[in-house]
Amino acid sequence: MNWWLMALAFAIGLVLTGSFMVGMVTRDEPVSASGDAVEPDVPEPEAHEEAQEPEIVEPEVVAPHGPGSARPSADGTGPEGWLVKANEESKLYHSPESRSYGVTRAEVWFRDVETAEAAGFNRWDSGKSQRGMRR
Amino acid sequence: MGFFLQWSCYLLAFLLGSLVAWVIVTVTIGRTSEEDA
């Protein structure tokens, strides 16, 4: 038995599984109740100066794929009147005509089909799913 | 030692490494993201 090969197999299993799992976990974006995506890496502004005026933080309008796109709110619904659901991994969108529309959980909402296509998303039945492809 | 037995040992080592990575990631990142969220 070659112990070096054993160690190599162990290391490869460790690295592959580790990187795959970390990749999956960091993709998850917590969504606050207001529907804005929470930015976990933004450091808190430190109050070094006492005379600093309190900053009024405007709620940021998150348009992850340009104007006409929005993150779902905490209950998964989109902005009023927006009907197009999209999946970021497969880059497919579903309009209400899609048979899977009801069961699709939107990662992004689009105002309309044109906006979704402008953002590089493809129709659900176009066969152009990019799921599993390297981003 | 037979050829297959030897290869199953390497496969087992791979799976063991995989398991270790899974445990590490689940314990560390799982907890962190729960707190952050």
Backbone of each chain as nested JSON, in Angstrom:
{
  "chains": [
    {"id": "A", "residues": [
      {"number": 1, "name": "MET", "atoms": {"N": [0.846, -1.201, 0.0], "CA": [0.0, 0.0, 0.0], "C": [0.882, 1.252, 0.0]}},
      {"number": 2, "name": "ASN", "atoms": {"N": [0.549, 2.166, -0.894], "CA": [1.308, 3.413, -0.995], "C": [0.65, 4.467, -0.107]}},
      {"number": 3, "name": "TRP", "atoms": {"N": [1.294, 4.799, 0.96], "CA": [0.684, 5.727, 1.918], "C": [0.617, 7.152, 1.378]}},
      {"number": 4, "name": "TRP", "atoms": {"N": [1.549, 7.449, 0.473], "CA": [1.497, 8.787, -0.131], "C": [0.24, 8.944, -0.978]}},
      {"number": 5, "name": "LEU", "atoms": {"N": [-0.089, 7.894, -1.71], "CA": [-1.309, 7.939, -2.525], "C": [-2.552, 8.016, -1.641]}},
      {"number": 6, "name": "MET", "atoms": {"N": [-2.488, 7.303, -0.519], "CA": [-3.599, 7.363, 0.447], "C": [-3.8, 8.798, 0.91]}},
      {"number": 7, "name": "ALA", "atoms": {"N": [-2.677, 9.423, 1.286], "CA": [-2.75, 10.801, 1.775], "C": [-3.239, 11.73, 0.675]}},
      {"number": 8, "name": "LEU", "atoms": {"N": [-2.802, 11.474, -0.542], "CA": [-3.227, 12.297, -1.676], "C": [-4.733, 12.176, -1.892]}},
      {"number": 9, "name": "ALA", "atoms": {"N": [-5.233, 10.945, -1.856], "CA": [-6.675, 10.722, -2.036], "C": [-7.453, 11.438, -0.938]}},
      {"number": 10, "name": "PHE", "atoms": {"N": [-6.96, 11.363, 0.275], "CA": [-7.591, 12.034, 1.412], "C": [-7.624, 13.545, 1.176]}},
      {"number": 11, "name": "ALA", "atoms": {"N": [-6.476, 14.078, 0.763], "CA": [-6.373, 15.533, 0.559], "C": [-7.285, 15.994, -0.568]}},
      {"number": 12, "name": "ILE", "atoms": {"N": [-7.335, 15.224, -1.637], "CA": [-8.196, 15.612, -2.761], "C": [-9.661, 15.618, -2.329]}},
      {"number": 13, "name": "GLY", "atoms": {"N": [-10.054, 14.6, -1.592], "CA": [-11.435, 14.551, -1.087], "C": [-11.735, 15.743, -0.203]}},
      {"number": 14, "name": "LEU", "atoms": {"N": [-10.775, 16.087, 0.633], "CA": [-10.937, 17.211, 1.564], "C": [-11.105, 18.519, 0.796]}},
      {"number": 15, "name": "VAL", "atoms": {"N": [-10.195, 18.749, -0.133], "CA": [-10.196, 20.022, -0.864], "C": [-11.43, 20.145, -1.765]}},
      {"number": 16, "name": "LEU", "atoms": {"N": [-11.726, 19.088, -2.493], "CA": [-12.859, 19.159, -3.429], "C": [-14.167, 19.397, -2.686]}},
      {"number": 17, "name": "THR", "atoms": {"N": [-14.427, 18.59, -1.688], "CA": [-15.677, 18.73, -0.943], "C": [-15.733, 20.078, -0.236]}},
      {"number": 18, "name": "GLY", "atoms": {"N": [-14.616, 20.46, 0.359], "CA": [-14.567, 21.738, 1.071], "C": [-14.87, 22.902, 0.159]}},
      {"number": 19, "name": "SER", "atoms": {"N": [-14.199, 22.964, -0.979], "CA": [-14.41, 24.112, -1.869], "C": [-15.815, 24.103, -2.443]}},
      {"number": 20, "name": "PHE", "atoms": {"N": [-16.322, 22.94, -2.749], "CA": [-17.684, 22.857, -3.291], "C": [-18.707, 23.349, -2.268]}},
      {"number": 21, "name": "MET", "atoms": {"N": [-18.532, 22.922, -1.03], "CA": [-19.498, 23.32, -0.004], "C": [-19.396, 24.797, 0.32]}},
      {"number": 22, "name": "VAL", "atoms": {"N": [-18.183, 25.31, 0.378], "CA": [-18.036, 26.74, 0.672], "C": [-18.645, 27.551, -0.459]}},
      {"number": 23, "name": "GLY", "atoms": {"N": [-18.439, 27.123, -1.672], "CA": [-19.032, 27.811, -2.821], "C": [-20.537, 27.857, -2.728]}},
      {"number": 24, "name": "MET", "atoms": {"N": [-21.141, 26.748, -2.291], "CA": [-22.597, 26.711, -2.195], "C": [-23.092, 27.619, -1.082]}},
      {"number": 25, "name": "VAL", "atoms": {"N": [-22.385, 27.623, 0.027], "CA": [-22.87, 28.375, 1.177], "C": [-22.774, 29.872, 0.939]}},
      {"number": 26, "name": "THR", "atoms": {"N": [-21.671, 30.338, 0.348], "CA": [-21.512, 31.783, 0.208], "C": [-22.495, 32.365, -0.8]}},
      {"number": 27, "name": "ARG", "atoms": {"N": [-23.124, 31.53, -1.623], "CA": [-24.098, 32.042, -2.571], "C": [-25.366, 32.525, -1.883]}},
      {"number": 28, "name": "ASP", "atoms": {"N": [-25.678, 31.944, -0.735], "CA": [-26.92, 32.304, -0.05], "C": [-26.856, 33.738, 0.439]}},
      {"number": 29, "name": "GLU", "atoms": {"N": [-27.875, 34.489, 0.09], "CA": [-27.923, 35.863, 0.55], "C": [-29.105, 36.018, 1.475]}},
      {"number": 30, "name": "PRO", "atoms": {"N": [-28.842, 36.354, 2.738], "CA": [-29.982, 36.581, 3.627], "C": [-30.774, 37.794, 3.163]}},
      {"number": 31, "name": "VAL", "atoms": {"N": [-32.072, 37.689, 3.224], "CA": [-32.93, 38.78, 2.78], "C": [-33.674, 39.316, 3.99]}},
      {"number": 32, "name": "SER", "atoms": {"N": [-33.6, 40.623, 4.179], "CA": [-34.285, 41.214, 5.323], "C": [-35.77, 41.356, 5.024]}},
      {"number": 33, "name": "ALA", "atoms": {"N": [-36.525, 41.691, 6.045], "CA": [-37.974, 41.742, 5.895], "C": [-38.408, 42.812, 4.903]}},
      {"number": 34, "name": "SER", "atoms": {"N": [-37.596, 43.849, 4.735], "CA": [-37.978, 44.925, 3.829], "C": [-37.74, 44.555, 2.377]}},
      {"number": 35, "name": "GLY", "atoms": {"N": [-37.068, 43.406, 2.17], "CA": [-36.857, 42.959, 0.811], "C": [-35.498, 43.338, 0.269]}},
      {"number": 36, "name": "ASP", "atoms": {"N": [-34.732, 44.125, 1.02], "CA": [-33.395, 44.475, 0.562], "C": [-32.44, 43.355, 0.914]}},
      {"number": 37, "name": "ALA", "atoms": {"N": [-31.53, 43.068, 0.016], "CA": [-30.534, 42.044, 0.296], "C": [-29.587, 42.565, 1.371]}},
      {"number": 38, "name": "VAL", "atoms": {"N": [-29.304, 41.722, 2.321], "CA": [-28.402, 42.115, 3.396], "C": [-26.972, 41.943, 2.914]}},
      {"number": 39, "name": "GLU", "atoms": {"N": [-26.174, 42.94, 3.078], "CA": [-24.764, 42.846, 2.683], "C": [-23.96, 42.426, 3.909]}},
      {"number": 40, "name": "PRO", "atoms": {"N": [-23.537, 41.18, 3.978], "CA": [-22.891, 40.716, 5.19], "C": [-21.471, 41.245, 5.384]}},
      {"number": 41, "name": "ASP", "atoms": {"N": [-20.819, 41.661, 4.303], "CA": [-19.414, 42.026, 4.423], "C": [-19.184, 43.523, 4.625]}},
      {"number": 42, "name": "VAL", "atoms": {"N": [-20.267, 44.277, 4.641], "CA": [-20.085, 45.714, 4.817], "C": [-19.808, 45.995, 6.288]}},
      {"number": 43, "name": "PRO", "atoms": {"N": [-18.642, 46.563, 6.569], "CA": [-18.337, 46.837, 7.976], "C": [-19.164, 47.997, 8.506]}},
      {"number": 44, "name": "GLU", "atoms": {"N": [-19.436, 47.934, 9.788], "CA": [-20.175, 49.017, 10.424], "C": [-19.324, 50.278, 10.388]}},
      {"number": 45, "name": "PRO", "atoms": {"N": [-19.932, 51.411, 10.073], "CA": [-19.151, 52.645, 10.123], "C": [-18.744, 52.937, 11.556]}},
      {"number": 46, "name": "GLU", "atoms": {"N": [-17.445, 53.108, 11.747], "CA": [-16.969, 53.305, 13.112], "C": [-17.039, 54.783, 13.473]}},
      {"number": 47, "name": "ALA", "atoms": {"N": [-17.471, 55.044, 14.668], "CA": [-17.612, 56.421, 15.121], "C": [-16.313, 56.864, 15.767]}},
      {"number": 48, "name": "HIS", "atoms": {"N": [-15.384, 57.333, 14.945], "CA": [-14.102, 57.792, 15.481], "C": [-14.233, 59.199, 16.047]}},
      {"number": 49, "name": "GLU", "atoms": {"N": [-14.962, 60.02, 15.314], "CA": [-15.09, 61.411, 15.736], "C": [-16.416, 61.595, 16.459]}},
      {"number": 50, "name": "GLU", "atoms": {"N": [-16.311, 62.276, 17.59], "CA": [-17.519, 62.464, 18.382], "C": [-18.465, 63.459, 17.73]}},
      {"number": 51, "name": "ALA", "atoms": {"N": [-17.881, 64.436, 16.976], "CA": [-18.701, 65.486, 16.375], "C": [-19.375, 65.029, 15.087]}},
      {"number": 52, "name": "GLN", "atoms": {"N": [-19.194, 63.746, 14.776], "CA": [-19.76, 63.261, 13.517], "C": [-21.287, 63.298, 13.554]}},
      {"number": 53, "name": "GLU", "atoms": {"N": [-21.844, 63.806, 12.478], "CA": [-23.3, 63.857, 12.421], "C": [-23.851, 62.465, 12.147]}},
      {"number": 54, "name": "PRO", "atoms": {"N": [-24.984, 62.181, 12.752], "CA": [-25.552, 60.857, 12.494], "C": [-25.955, 60.724, 11.032]}},
      {"number": 55, "name": "GLU", "atoms": {"N": [-25.529, 59.645, 10.442], "CA": [-25.835, 59.445, 9.027], "C": [-27.229, 58.854, 8.872]}},
      {"number": 56, "name": "ILE", "atoms": {"N": [-27.947, 59.406, 7.957], "CA": [-29.256, 58.825, 7.65], "C": [-29.052, 57.865, 6.482]}},
      {"number": 57, "name": "VAL", "atoms": {"N": [-29.248, 56.599, 6.772], "CA": [-29.031, 55.595, 5.736], "C": [-30.335, 55.367, 4.984]}},
      {"number": 58, "name": "GLU", "atoms": {"N": [-30.315, 55.765, 3.741], "CA": [-31.49, 55.543, 2.886], "C": [-31.59, 54.062, 2.563]}},
      {"number": 59, "name": "PRO", "atoms": {"N": [-32.776, 53.503, 2.615], "CA": [-32.884, 52.105, 2.216], "C": [-32.5, 51.96, 0.746]}},
      {"number": 60, "name": "GLU", "atoms": {"N": [-31.506, 51.126, 0.521], "CA": [-30.966, 50.994, -0.826], "C": [-31.908, 50.176, -1.703]}},
      {"number": 61, "name": "VAL", "atoms": {"N": [-32.201, 50.695, -2.84], "CA": [-33.022, 49.944, -3.778], "C": [-32.103, 48.988, -4.523]}},
      {"number": 62, "name": "VAL", "atoms": {"N": [-32.31, 47.707, -4.273], "CA": [-31.417, 46.723, -4.86], "C": [-31.987, 46.251, -6.187]}},
      {"number": 63, "name": "ALA", "atoms": {"N": [-31.263, 46.545, -7.226], "CA": [-31.618, 46.043, -8.551], "C": [-30.465, 45.166, -9.011]}},
      {"number": 64, "name": "PRO", "atoms": {"N": [-30.516, 43.886, -8.618], "CA": [-29.344, 43.027, -8.828], "C": [-28.996, 42.825, -10.295]}},
      {"number": 65, "name": "HIS", "atoms": {"N": [-29.957, 42.971, -11.171], "CA": [-29.665, 42.779, -12.598], "C": [-30.105, 43.999, -13.393]}},
      {"number": 66, "name": "GLY", "atoms": {"N": [-29.835, 45.158, -12.837], "CA": [-30.164, 46.387, -13.525], "C": [-31.576, 46.851, -13.23]}},
      {"number": 67, "name": "PRO", "atoms": {"N": [-31.936, 48.014, -13.746], "CA": [-33.275, 48.547, -13.488], "C": [-34.344, 47.576, -13.974]}},
      {"number": 68, "name": "GLY", "atoms": {"N": [-35.401, 47.471, -13.185], "CA": [-36.469, 46.543, -13.554], "C": [-36.3, 45.183, -12.925]}},
      {"number": 69, "name": "SER", "atoms": {"N": [-35.251, 45.008, -12.103], "CA": [-35.071, 43.747, -11.389], "C": [-35.078, 44.024, -9.893]}},
      {"number": 70, "name": "ALA", "atoms": {"N": [-35.521, 43.04, -9.114], "CA": [-35.577, 43.246, -7.678], "C": [-35.451, 41.923, -6.958]}},
      {"number": 71, "name": "ARG", "atoms": {"N": [-34.914, 41.988, -5.739], "CA": [-34.866, 40.809, -4.878], "C": [-36.261, 40.562, -4.309]}},
      {"number": 72, "name": "PRO", "atoms": {"N": [-36.591, 39.294, -4.085], "CA": [-37.889, 39.042, -3.463], "C": [-37.896, 39.5, -2.01]}},
      {"number": 73, "name": "SER", "atoms": {"N": [-39.063, 39.813, -1.519], "CA": [-39.159, 40.164, -0.109], "C": [-39.072, 38.896, 0.724]}},
      {"number": 74, "name": "ALA", "atoms": {"N": [-39.15, 39.048, 2.033], "CA": [-38.929, 37.909, 2.926], "C": [-39.918, 36.773, 2.653]}},
      {"number": 75, "name": "ASP", "atoms": {"N": [-41.12, 37.096, 2.236], "CA": [-42.089, 36.034, 1.947], "C": [-42.012, 35.57, 0.498]}},
      {"number": 76, "name": "GLY", "atoms": {"N": [-41.033, 36.036, -0.238], "CA": [-40.796, 35.534, -1.583], "C": [-41.523, 36.282, -2.678]}},
      {"number": 77, "name": "THR", "atoms": {"N": [-42.375, 37.224, -2.291], "CA": [-43.126, 37.946, -3.308], "C": [-42.289, 39.087, -3.872]}},
      {"number": 78, "name": "GLY", "atoms": {"N": [-42.68, 39.516, -5.049], "CA": [-41.957, 40.601, -5.688], "C": [-42.71, 41.902, -5.581]}},
      {"number": 79, "name": "PRO", "atoms": {"N": [-42.168, 42.938, -6.206], "CA": [-42.873, 44.223, -6.196], "C": [-44.245, 44.1, -6.858]}},
      {"number": 80, "name": "GLU", "atoms": {"N": [-45.137, 44.991, -6.435], "CA": [-46.51, 44.976, -6.936], "C": [-46.542, 45.043, -8.467]}},
      {"number": 81, "name": "GLY", "atoms": {"N": [-47.213, 44.099, -9.068], "CA": [-47.388, 44.144, -10.516], "C": [-46.268, 43.496, -11.32]}},
      {"number": 82, "name": "TRP", "atoms": {"N": [-45.186, 43.091, -10.654], "CA": [-44.096, 42.432, -11.368], "C": [-44.397, 40.941, -11.424]}},
      {"number": 83, "name": "LEU", "atoms": {"N": [-44.318, 40.361, -12.588], "CA": [-44.813, 38.994, -12.735], "C": [-43.746, 37.986, -13.156]}},
      {"number": 84, "name": "VAL", "atoms": {"N": [-42.563, 38.426, -13.469], "CA": [-41.571, 37.496, -14.004], "C": [-40.612, 37.038, -12.901]}},
      {"number": 85, "name": "LYS", "atoms": {"N": [-40.598, 35.706, -12.695], "CA": [-39.698, 35.122, -11.705], "C": [-38.462, 34.61, -12.417]}},
      {"number": 86, "name": "ALA", "atoms": {"N": [-37.308, 34.737, -11.77], "CA": [-36.088, 34.248, -12.421], "C": [-35.196, 33.542, -11.422]}},
      {"number": 87, "name": "ASN", "atoms": {"N": [-34.436, 32.597, -11.974], "CA": [-33.479, 31.834, -11.172], "C": [-32.081, 32.232, -11.611]}},
      {"number": 88, "name": "GLU", "atoms": {"N": [-31.262, 32.634, -10.645], "CA": [-29.942, 33.158, -11.007], "C": [-28.983, 32.072, -11.462]}},
      {"number": 89, "name": "GLU", "atoms": {"N": [-29.187, 30.866, -10.95], "CA": [-28.233, 29.815, -11.294], "C": [-28.45, 29.333, -12.725]}},
      {"number": 90, "name": "SER", "atoms": {"N": [-29.707, 29.089, -13.065], "CA": [-29.991, 28.581, -14.409], "C": [-30.112, 29.715, -15.421]}},
      {"number": 91, "name": "LYS", "atoms": {"N": [-30.26, 30.927, -14.919], "CA": [-30.458, 32.095, -15.78], "C": [-31.718, 31.942, -16.642]}},
      {"number": 92, "name": "LEU", "atoms": {"N": [-32.74, 31.315, -16.06], "CA": [-34.009, 31.177, -16.765], "C": [-35.055, 32.029, -16.047]}},
      {"number": 93, "name": "TYR", "atoms": {"N": [-35.986, 32.549, -16.83], "CA": [-37.094, 33.269, -16.204], "C": [-38.405, 32.558, -16.512]}},
      {"number": 94, "name": "HIS", "atoms": {"N": [-39.372, 32.766, -15.648], "CA": [-40.704, 32.176, -15.82], "C": [-41.732, 33.287, -15.787]}},
      {"number": 95, "name": "SER", "atoms": {"N": [-42.493, 33.4, -16.842], "CA": [-43.624, 34.321, -16.832], "C": [-44.852, 33.489, -16.453]}},
      {"number": 96, "name": "PRO", "atoms": {"N": [-45.989, 34.112, -16.151], "CA": [-47.158, 33.342, -15.71], "C": [-47.607, 32.262, -16.702]}},
      {"number": 97, "name": "GLU", "atoms": {"N": [-47.147, 32.351, -17.953], "CA": [-47.507, 31.301, -18.918], "C": [-46.796, 29.991, -18.623]}},
      {"number": 98, "name": "SER", "atoms": {"N": [-45.676, 30.05, -17.899], "CA": [-44.894, 28.85, -17.64], "C": [-45.658, 27.888, -16.753]}},
      {"number": 99, "name": "ARG", "atoms": {"N": [-45.559, 26.606, -17.071], "CA": [-46.264, 25.597, -16.281], "C": [-45.684, 25.504, -14.871]}},
      {"number": 100, "name": "SER", "atoms": {"N": [-44.391, 25.822, -14.735], "CA": [-43.753, 25.736, -13.415], "C": [-43.82, 27.056, -12.664]}},
      {"number": 101, "name": "TYR", "atoms": {"N": [-44.585, 28.004, -13.184], "CA": [-44.606, 29.332, -12.562], "C": [-44.975, 29.265, -11.081]}},
      {"number": 102, "name": "GLY", "atoms": {"N": [-46.015, 28.466, -10.786], "CA": [-46.5, 28.399, -9.407], "C": [-45.484, 27.851, -8.428]}},
      {"number": 103, "name": "VAL", "atoms": {"N": [-44.722, 26.866, -8.877], "CA": [-43.786, 26.226, -7.945], "C": [-42.409, 26.889, -7.965]}},
      {"number": 104, "name": "THR", "atoms": {"N": [-42.194, 27.807, -8.882], "CA": [-40.882, 28.451, -8.964], "C": [-40.714, 29.452, -7.834]}},
      {"number": 105, "name": "ARG", "atoms": {"N": [-39.585, 29.329, -7.155], "CA": [-39.274, 30.292, -6.093], "C": [-38.328, 31.322, -6.712]}},
      {"number": 106, "name": "ALA", "atoms": {"N": [-38.787, 32.55, -6.781], "CA": [-38.003, 33.582, -7.467], "C": [-36.774, 33.971, -6.663]}},
      {"number": 107, "name": "GLU", "atoms": {"N": [-35.634, 33.994, -7.325], "CA": [-34.437, 34.582, -6.717], "C": [-34.327, 36.049, -7.119]}},
      {"number": 108, "name": "VAL", "atoms": {"N": [-34.881, 36.331, -8.266], "CA": [-34.963, 37.713, -8.759], "C": [-36.335, 37.892, -9.393]}},
      {"number": 109, "name": "TRP", "atoms": {"N": [-36.896, 39.056, -9.204], "CA": [-38.14, 39.407, -9.896], "C": [-37.813, 40.407, -10.992]}},
      {"number": 110, "name": "PHE", "atoms": {"N": [-38.493, 40.264, -12.115], "CA": [-38.332, 41.246, -13.187], "C": [-39.676, 41.898, -13.473]}},
      {"number": 111, "name": "ARG", "atoms": {"N": [-39.588, 43.138, -13.932], "CA": [-40.809, 43.888, -14.199], "C": [-41.575, 43.243, -15.353]}},
      {"number": 112, "name": "ASP", "atoms": {"N": [-40.821, 42.864, -16.392], "CA": [-41.464, 42.201, -17.525], "C": [-40.442, 41.318, -18.234]}},
      {"number": 113, "name": "VAL", "atoms": {"N": [-40.927, 40.614, -19.228], "CA": [-40.106, 39.664, -19.971], "C": [-38.933, 40.38, -20.663]}},
      {"number": 114, "name": "GLU", "atoms": {"N": [-39.209, 41.555, -21.198], "CA": [-38.162, 42.29, -21.919], "C": [-36.995, 42.625, -20.991]}},
      {"number": 115, "name": "THR", "atoms": {"N": [-37.335, 43.038, -19.77], "CA": [-36.278, 43.371, -18.817], "C": [-35.441, 42.144, -18.491]}},
      {"number": 116, "name": "ALA", "atoms": {"N": [-36.122, 41.011, -18.326], "CA": [-35.41, 39.777, -17.994], "C": [-34.461, 39.389, -19.12]}},
      {"number": 117, "name": "GLU", "atoms": {"N": [-34.926, 39.517, -20.341], "CA": [-34.074, 39.148, -21.47], "C": [-32.934, 40.132, -21.643]}},
      {"number": 118, "name": "ALA", "atoms": {"N": [-33.204, 41.384, -21.349], "CA": [-32.139, 42.388, -21.438], "C": [-31.048, 42.105, -20.415]}},
      {"number": 119, "name": "ALA", "atoms": {"N": [-31.449, 41.488, -19.293], "CA": [-30.473, 41.176, -18.246], "C": [-29.76, 39.852, -18.527]}},
      {"number": 120, "name": "GLY", "atoms": {"N": [-30.04, 39.248, -19.645], "CA": [-29.321, 38.026, -20.028], "C": [-30.007, 36.747, -19.596]}},
      {"number": 121, "name": "PHE", "atoms": {"N": [-31.266, 36.848, -19.19], "CA": [-32.002, 35.646, -18.787], "C": [-32.743, 35.061, -19.993]}},
      {"number": 122, "name": "ASN", "atoms": {"N": [-32.909, 33.766, -19.972], "CA": [-33.556, 33.075, -21.091], "C": [-34.924, 32.53, -20.674]}},
      {"number": 123, "name": "ARG", "atoms": {"N": [-35.783, 32.378, -21.677], "CA": [-37.113, 31.825, -21.455], "C": [-37.003, 30.416, -20.874]}},
      {"number": 124, "name": "TRP", "atoms": {"N": [-37.958, 30.055, -19.994], "CA": [-37.897, 28.769, -19.294], "C": [-37.828, 27.575, -20.233]}},
      {"number": 125, "name": "ASP", "atoms": {"N": [-38.465, 27.684, -21.413], "CA": [-38.482, 26.541, -22.318], "C": [-37.483, 26.714, -23.473]}},
      {"number": 126, "name": "SER", "atoms": {"N": [-36.49, 27.599, -23.264], "CA": [-35.53, 27.821, -24.345], "C": [-34.451, 26.748, -24.383]}},
      {"number": 127, "name": "GLY", "atoms": {"N": [-34.378, 25.943, -23.317], "CA": [-33.347, 24.911, -23.264], "C": [-31.968, 25.477, -23.029]}},
      {"number": 128, "name": "LYS", "atoms": {"N": [-31.901, 26.708, -22.523], "CA": [-30.595, 27.338, -22.331], "C": [-30.24, 27.455, -20.851]}},
      {"number": 129, "name": "SER", "atoms": {"N": [-30.679, 26.486, -20.076], "CA": [-30.371, 26.531, -18.652], "C": [-28.874, 26.487, -18.437]}},
      {"number": 130, "name": "GLN", "atoms": {"N": [-28.404, 27.365, -17.554], "CA": [-26.973, 27.389, -17.275], "C": [-26.669, 26.772, -15.925]}},
      {"number": 131, "name": "ARG", "atoms": {"N": [-27.619, 26.009, -15.408], "CA": [-27.419, 25.358, -14.115], "C": [-26.236, 24.403, -14.205]}},
      {"number": 132, "name": "GLY", "atoms": {"N": [-25.381, 24.481, -13.208], "CA": [-24.232, 23.577, -13.177], "C": [-23.03, 24.117, -13.923]}},
      {"number": 133, "name": "MET", "atoms": {"N": [-23.225, 25.237, -14.638], "CA": [-22.077, 25.816, -15.329], "C": [-21.321, 26.714, -14.373]}},
      {"number": 134, "name": "ARG", "atoms": {"N": [-20.054, 26.876, -14.653], "CA": [-19.201, 27.709, -13.821], "C": [-19.557, 29.172, -14.062]}},
      {"number": 135, "name": "ARG", "atoms": {"N": [-19.789, 29.901, -12.96], "CA": [-20.063, 31.303, -13.135], "C": [-18.773, 32.079, -13.301]}}
    ]},
    {"id": "B", "residues": [
      {"number": 1, "name": "MET", "atoms": {"N": [-1.899, -7.855, -1.727], "CA": [-3.236, -7.265, -1.674], "C": [-3.771, -7.095, -3.083]}},
      {"number": 2, "name": "GLY", "atoms": {"N": [-4.984, -7.461, -3.268], "CA": [-5.564, -7.409, -4.609], "C": [-5.714, -5.986, -5.128]}},
      {"number": 3, "name": "PHE", "atoms": {"N": [-5.811, -5.919, -6.422], "CA": [-5.935, -4.613, -7.089], "C": [-7.143, -3.84, -6.597]}},
      {"number": 4, "name": "PHE", "atoms": {"N": [-8.29, -4.498, -6.544], "CA": [-9.534, -3.821, -6.147], "C": [-9.513, -3.391, -4.692]}},
      {"number": 5, "name": "LEU", "atoms": {"N": [-8.935, -4.245, -3.89], "CA": [-8.852, -3.919, -2.465], "C": [-8.021, -2.655, -2.274]}},
      {"number": 6, "name": "GLN", "atoms": {"N": [-6.935, -2.6, -3.044], "CA": [-6.054, -1.441, -2.946], "C": [-6.785, -0.159, -3.378]}},
      {"number": 7, "name": "TRP", "atoms": {"N": [-7.512, -0.26, -4.484], "CA": [-8.237, 0.916, -4.955], "C": [-9.357, 1.301, -4.015]}},
      {"number": 8, "name": "SER", "atoms": {"N": [-9.987, 0.304, -3.396], "CA": [-11.044, 0.668, -2.433], "C": [-10.459, 1.387, -1.234]}},
      {"number": 9, "name": "CYS", "atoms": {"N": [-9.221, 1.072, -0.919], "CA": [-8.572, 1.789, 0.187], "C": [-8.392, 3.259, -0.173]}},
      {"number": 10, "name": "TYR", "atoms": {"N": [-7.968, 3.52, -1.425], "CA": [-7.8, 4.91, -1.856], "C": [-9.145, 5.627, -1.901]}},
      {"number": 11, "name": "LEU", "atoms": {"N": [-10.141, 4.912, -2.366], "CA": [-11.492, 5.497, -2.424], "C": [-11.98, 5.833, -1.016]}},
      {"number": 12, "name": "LEU", "atoms": {"N": [-11.699, 4.921, -0.111], "CA": [-12.094, 5.129, 1.283], "C": [-11.386, 6.36, 1.851]}},
      {"number": 13, "name": "ALA", "atoms": {"N": [-10.121, 6.5, 1.5], "CA": [-9.363, 7.671, 1.972], "C": [-9.979, 8.945, 1.415]}},
      {"number": 14, "name": "PHE", "atoms": {"N": [-10.372, 8.904, 0.142], "CA": [-11.01, 10.064, -0.491], "C": [-12.302, 10.414, 0.242]}},
      {"number": 15, "name": "LEU", "atoms": {"N": [-13.117, 9.389, 0.495], "CA": [-14.393, 9.619, 1.175], "C": [-14.178, 10.142, 2.592]}},
      {"number": 16, "name": "LEU", "atoms": {"N": [-13.134, 9.646, 3.216], "CA": [-12.815, 10.085, 4.577], "C": [-12.446, 11.574, 4.568]}},
      {"number": 17, "name": "GLY", "atoms": {"N": [-11.628, 11.958, 3.592], "CA": [-11.258, 13.371, 3.447], "C": [-12.477, 14.222, 3.188]}},
      {"number": 18, "name": "SER", "atoms": {"N": [-13.365, 13.708, 2.348], "CA": [-14.605, 14.38, 2.027], "C": [-15.458, 14.587, 3.286]}},
      {"number": 19, "name": "LEU", "atoms": {"N": [-15.525, 13.542, 4.074], "CA": [-16.319, 13.594, 5.31], "C": [-15.749, 14.638, 6.262]}},
      {"number": 20, "name": "VAL", "atoms": {"N": [-14.432, 14.649, 6.378], "CA": [-13.781, 15.624, 7.266], "C": [-14.111, 17.041, 6.805]}},
      {"number": 21, "name": "ALA", "atoms": {"N": [-14.003, 17.274, 5.481], "CA": [-14.305, 18.603, 4.941], "C": [-15.761, 18.966, 5.212]}},
      {"number": 22, "name": "TRP", "atoms": {"N": [-16.646, 17.993, 5.034], "CA": [-18.073, 18.247, 5.262], "C": [-18.313, 18.654, 6.712]}},
      {"number": 23, "name": "VAL", "atoms": {"N": [-17.686, 17.916, 7.631], "CA": [-17.867, 18.222, 9.056], "C": [-17.337, 19.621, 9.355]}},
      {"number": 24, "name": "ILE", "atoms": {"N": [-16.14, 19.926, 8.843], "CA": [-15.54, 21.237, 9.106], "C": [-16.447, 22.357, 8.585]}},
      {"number": 25, "name": "VAL", "atoms": {"N": [-16.892, 22.223, 7.333], "CA": [-17.705, 23.284, 6.726], "C": [-19.04, 23.409, 7.451]}},
      {"number": 26, "name": "THR", "atoms": {"N": [-19.665, 22.291, 7.757], "CA": [-20.968, 22.341, 8.427], "C": [-20.857, 23.016, 9.786]}},
      {"number": 27, "name": "VAL", "atoms": {"N": [-19.829, 22.658, 10.529], "CA": [-19.687, 23.21, 11.875], "C": [-19.326, 24.695, 11.816]}},
      {"number": 28, "name": "THR", "atoms": {"N": [-18.33, 25.065, 11.031], "CA": [-17.868, 26.465, 11.037], "C": [-18.829, 27.377, 10.293]}},
      {"number": 29, "name": "ILE", "atoms": {"N": [-19.016, 27.17, 9.01], "CA": [-19.812, 28.106, 8.206], "C": [-21.275, 28.052, 8.589]}},
      {"number": 30, "name": "GLY", "atoms": {"N": [-21.796, 26.877, 8.859], "CA": [-23.201, 26.759, 9.237], "C": [-23.538, 27.648, 10.413]}},
      {"number": 31, "name": "ARG", "atoms": {"N": [-22.697, 27.613, 11.428], "CA": [-22.979, 28.408, 12.619], "C": [-22.841, 29.897, 12.339]}},
      {"number": 32, "name": "THR", "atoms": {"N": [-21.795, 30.266, 11.64], "CA": [-21.549, 31.674, 11.363], "C": [-22.705, 32.316, 10.618]}},
      {"number": 33, "name": "SER", "atoms": {"N": [-23.157, 31.628, 9.543], "CA": [-24.185, 32.282, 8.746], "C": [-25.502, 32.372, 9.522]}},
      {"number": 34, "name": "GLU", "atoms": {"N": [-25.729, 31.453, 10.432], "CA": [-26.934, 31.538, 11.243], "C": [-26.901, 32.793, 12.113]}},
      {"number": 35, "name": "GLU", "atoms": {"N": [-25.721, 33.063, 12.684], "CA": [-25.592, 34.266, 13.515], "C": [-25.714, 35.524, 12.686]}},
      {"number": 36, "name": "ASP", "atoms": {"N": [-25.054, 35.508, 11.513], "CA": [-25.083, 36.685, 10.661], "C": [-26.486, 37.005, 10.187]}},
      {"number": 37, "name": "ALA", "atoms": {"N": [-27.239, 35.97, 9.882], "CA": [-28.587, 36.176, 9.382], "C": [-29.459, 36.685, 10.507]}}
    ]}
  ]
}
